[in-house]
């Protein structure tokens, strides 16, 4: 069920193009670790000053290169 809903979800770029949200202020990034069937995963969440999610990404493994790309893209 989650995968079906995820296919219908719009990504950050699509939301920006369609709704033109008023993101403002400072960008804050928070990280959280969680486990799925015993496998450790990392989620990075970027929010603006009023708490709107600007971008988020889930990583199956922690790799510095992928985390750097999160901030670059």
Buried (B, 14 or more C-beta within 10 A) or exposed (E): EEEEEEEEEEEBEEBBEEEEEEBEEEEEBEEEEEEEEEEEBBEBBBBBEEEBEBBBBEBEEEEEEBBEEBEEE
